[in-house]
Every structure is written in structure tokens, then in C-alpha cells.
Amino acid sequence: DPHLYKPSPGDASRLNAADAIFYSGLHLEGKMTELFERLAADKPTQAVTEGIAKEHLLGAEGGTHDPHVWFDVSLWSEAAGIVRNRLCEIDQEHTEYYRTRCAEYQTRLAELHAEAKLAIASVPVEQRALVTAHDAFRYFGRAYEIEVHGIQGISTESEAGVKQINELVNFLVKRKIKAVFVETSVSDQNVRSLIEGCAAQKHSLIIGGEIYSDAMGNDGTPEGTYEGMIRHNVRTIVAALK
């Protein structure tokens, strides 16, 4: 949990030794944000979401913004431009290099954005629902026109929690949704409660696969890159829901 995480001495040393620091922003890093703000007095320190227009951001509890903007590839392309601009300020001798590389990357991201839209659109509208244990996919839902439901924080031991789980089970049964998804970084306990609830109503619901939310794959794998992670998620979702 980034809100509880405290940097180790090794982390602090690496941050202090860095020429520049880039971090996601929108309070994704929790208490670490305070450290980044202090470091900004001594070295270039940039939240990569800082320049995204507020009207493109989704709200979250407590009056903040939902930080999971990378699930809308078009917004993450904007973040790449923010990184480019800051690097050009920091290292003016290599501005042409940064501009060229960013242009190449943003071209690939535009293609990925279009690819994701086309793939998700191939799922029939009635079955086009992404149900996971974690409320991290609202930008994904808006960008690619898929209904999203996250159940993190619902306690199956409380009366209110049981009611919410039952409501979601009824939704899955009524819409004949074939699959729900587990995430690499989140417990699947509530997802399995949905499967059990659907089984009680004689609706077969499966785990459609594992998708990435707040983490990517291992280094050296396709899913270890941003583009590969997005493609993995889209292909996993489409294959399970169609």
C-alpha cells in the first residue's frame, strides 16, 4: 500500500543520487509524494500526470482525482509529452533526441489506443462488462466503452458488503456475463465470492484470466512493458468475454 510505504535507506540513497525524478502523481504514491515534493527543492522532480487537463481526469473519494490514467492510452501519451518537455528543459543539448523518440513513441501509442478500441468493440454490448477486485479501470472503461465494476473494499462479512456482492451477482446473472478477472497485485477473495454466488443461481462464471492493474509483468517479458501490459489486458478481456 503506497499510503503506508516508507522508503528504505537504500531507496532514499537512490533518490538522492538521481539527476532527475519522475513519478506518476495524483497521489498514487501516497505518503511518498511528500518526499518527492521535498526533493523538488534540490533537483528536477516531475509528476508525469501534472499537465493532463483536469477535465480529462476522473474524480475519486475525498475530492482527489483517480490516478489510474495509464489505462486510457491517449492520456498516457499526454504524460509521455510531459516527460519529453521536462527532459528538454533539463538536458538542452539533446532536445532533438527527446523530441524524436517521443514522437515515435506517441505514434505507437496512438496505434495501440485504436487497436484497443477495435478489440473491445468486438465484444457484444450485453457481455461488455469488466468486473475485477479493484476499482482501477474506470479510465479504461471510459476510453474503450466497456462497463466496469470494481469490488475492492467490500467486506463479505458485513451486511452492506453481502448486499453489494449479491447485487453484483444478480447483475452478472442477468447480463449473462461469462467471466470476471483477477489481478496480479490484488487479492481474489471477493472475485471468488462472485463465482460462488453465480453458481448458486446456476450461472456459470469463470475467472477469465489475470490482468495487470497497479503492476506490470516481469522484466524481459512483453507484459513487462507498458504497451505489452495493455495488449495483454485487452486480449485477456476480449478472449474471456466474447
C-alpha positions in Angstrom: 0.0 0.0 0.0 1.7 3.2 -1.1 -0.1 5.2 1.6 1.7 3.1 4.3 5.0 2.7 2.5 8.1 4.3 3.9 11.2 4.5 1.7 14.1 2.3 2.9 17.6 3.9 3.4 18.5 2.3 0.0 15.5 3.9 -1.7 16.4 7.3 -0.2 20.0 7.0 -1.3 19.0 6.2 -4.9 16.6 9.2 -5.0 19.2 11.5 -3.5 21.8 10.3 -6.2 19.4 10.7 -9.1 19.8 13.5 -11.6 16.1 13.8 -12.0 13.0 12.1 -10.6 9.8 11.3 -12.5 6.8 9.8 -10.7 3.2 9.2 -11.6 1.4 11.8 -9.4 -2.3 12.3 -8.5 -1.5 10.9 -5.0 -0.8 7.4 -6.4 2.4 7.3 -4.4 0.6 8.2 -1.1 3.0 9.5 1.6 5.9 9.2 -0.8 4.5 12.3 -2.5 5.8 14.4 0.4 9.3 13.1 -0.1 9.2 13.9 -3.8 8.0 17.4 -3.0 10.9 17.9 -0.7 13.4 16.6 -3.3 12.0 19.1 -5.8 13.8 21.9 -4.0 17.2 20.3 -4.9 16.7 18.6 -8.3 14.2 18.3 -11.2 11.2 16.3 -9.9 8.2 15.8 -12.1 4.8 14.2 -11.6 4.1 12.9 -15.1 0.3 13.4 -14.8 0.7 17.1 -13.8 0.0 18.6 -17.2 -3.1 16.5 -18.1 -6.1 18.7 -18.4 -8.3 18.5 -15.3 -11.4 18.0 -17.4 -9.9 14.7 -18.7 -9.4 13.4 -15.1 -12.0 11.3 -13.2 -12.8 12.1 -9.6 -12.2 9.9 -6.6 -13.2 9.8 -3.0 -12.0 12.6 -0.8 -12.1 15.2 -3.6 -8.9 13.9 -5.3 -8.6 12.5 -8.8 -8.4 8.9 -9.8 -4.7 8.3 -10.5 -5.0 5.3 -12.9 -4.8 7.4 -16.0 -2.5 4.9 -17.8 -5.5 2.8 -18.6 -6.5 5.4 -21.2 -3.6 5.1 -23.6 -4.4 8.5 -25.1 -3.9 10.1 -21.7 -0.7 8.2 -21.0 0.5 9.6 -24.4 0.0 13.1 -23.0 2.1 12.0 -20.0 4.9 11.0 -22.4 4.8 14.5 -23.8 5.2 15.9 -20.3 8.3 13.8 -19.7 9.7 14.9 -23.1 9.2 18.6 -22.2 10.9 18.3 -18.8 13.8 16.3 -20.3 14.3 19.0 -22.9 14.5 21.6 -20.1 16.9 19.5 -18.0 19.2 18.4 -20.9 19.0 21.0 -23.6 21.9 19.6 -25.6 19.7 16.6 -26.5 16.3 18.1 -27.1 16.1 16.8 -30.7 16.7 13.3 -29.5 14.0 13.5 -26.9 11.5 15.0 -29.4 12.2 12.4 -32.0 11.9 9.5 -29.6 8.7 10.9 -28.0 7.2 11.3 -31.5 8.0 7.7 -32.3 6.5 6.5 -29.0 3.4 8.6 -29.3 2.8 7.2 -32.8 2.9 3.7 -31.4 0.6 4.7 -28.5 -1.9 6.1 -31.0 -1.9 2.8 -32.8 -2.3 0.9 -29.5 -5.2 3.1 -28.5 -7.0 2.4 -31.8 -6.2 -1.3 -31.5 -7.7 -1.5 -28.0 -10.9 0.3 -29.1 -11.4 -2.0 -32.0 -10.8 -5.1 -29.9 -13.1 -4.2 -27.1 -15.8 -3.2 -29.6 -15.8 -6.8 -30.9 -17.4 -7.9 -27.6 -21.2 -7.8 -27.8 -22.5 -4.9 -25.8 -24.5 -7.0 -23.4 -21.4 -9.0 -22.5 -19.1 -6.0 -22.5 -18.5 -5.7 -18.7 -15.2 -5.8 -16.8 -15.6 -7.0 -13.2 -12.5 -7.1 -11.1 -11.5 -7.0 -7.4 -10.0 -3.5 -7.7 -11.5 -0.2 -8.7 -8.7 0.7 -11.1 -10.2 0.5 -14.6 -12.6 3.5 -14.8 -10.3 5.3 -17.3 -10.2 2.0 -19.3 -14.0 1.8 -19.3 -14.5 5.4 -20.5 -11.8 5.2 -23.2 -12.8 1.8 -24.6 -16.6 1.8 -23.9 -16.8 -1.1 -21.5 -18.8 -1.1 -18.3 -16.5 -1.6 -15.3 -17.2 -2.8 -11.7 -14.6 -2.9 -9.0 -15.3 -4.6 -5.7 -12.2 -3.8 -3.6 -13.1 -2.7 -0.1 -16.4 -4.6 0.0 -16.4 -6.8 3.1 -18.3 -10.1 2.7 -18.6 -10.2 6.5 -20.8 -7.1 6.8 -24.4 -6.8 5.9 -23.7 -4.0 3.5 -20.9 -6.0 1.9 -23.1 -9.0 1.4 -25.8 -6.8 -0.2 -23.3 -5.3 -2.7 -21.9 -8.7 -3.6 -25.4 -10.1 -4.1 -26.3 -7.1 -6.3 -23.2 -7.7 -8.5 -24.1 -11.4 -8.7 -27.6 -10.5 -9.9 -26.1 -8.2 -12.5 -23.7 -10.9 -13.8 -26.5 -13.5 -14.0 -29.0 -11.1 -15.7 -26.5 -9.9 -18.3 -25.1 -13.5 -18.8 -21.5 -12.2 -18.2 -19.2 -15.1 -18.8 -16.1 -14.1 -16.8 -14.6 -11.9 -14.1 -10.9 -11.2 -13.7 -8.3 -11.4 -11.0 -5.3 -9.0 -10.8 -1.6 -9.6 -10.3 -1.5 -7.2 -7.3 -4.8 -7.7 -5.6 -6.5 -10.5 -3.5 -9.0 -12.5 -5.4 -11.2 -13.3 -2.4 -14.2 -11.2 -3.4 -14.0 -12.3 -7.1 -14.4 -15.9 -5.9 -17.4 -14.9 -3.8 -19.0 -13.7 -7.0 -18.3 -17.1 -8.7 -19.9 -18.9 -5.8 -22.9 -16.6 -5.8 -23.5 -17.1 -9.5 -23.1 -20.9 -9.1 -26.0 -20.8 -6.5 -28.1 -19.2 -9.3 -27.0 -21.9 -11.8 -25.0 -19.3 -13.8 -21.5 -20.5 -14.8 -19.0 -17.7 -14.2 -15.3 -18.3 -14.7 -12.1 -16.4 -13.9 -11.3 -15.1 -17.4 -7.6 -14.6 -16.6 -5.2 -12.5 -14.7 -4.8 -8.8 -15.7 -2.5 -6.1 -14.6 -3.6 -3.1 -12.6 -1.0 -1.4 -10.4 1.9 -3.5 -11.7 3.4 -4.7 -14.9 4.9 -8.1 -15.8 8.5 -9.3 -15.2 11.4 -7.6 -16.9 12.2 -9.1 -20.2 8.6 -10.2 -21.0 6.2 -8.5 -23.3 4.0 -7.7 -20.3 7.0 -6.0 -18.6 6.5 -3.0 -20.9 3.6 -0.6 -20.9 2.5 -1.4 -24.4 2.7 -5.2 -23.7 0.8 -4.9 -20.5 -2.1 -3.0 -22.2 -2.2 -5.6 -25.0 -2.2 -8.5 -22.5 -5.1 -6.9 -20.6 -7.1 -6.2 -23.8 -6.6 -9.7 -25.3 -7.4 -11.4 -22.0 -10.6 -9.4 -21.5 -11.8 -9.9 -25.1 -11.0 -13.7 -25.2 -12.9 -14.3 -22.0 -16.0 -12.2 -22.6 -16.8 -12.9 -26.3 
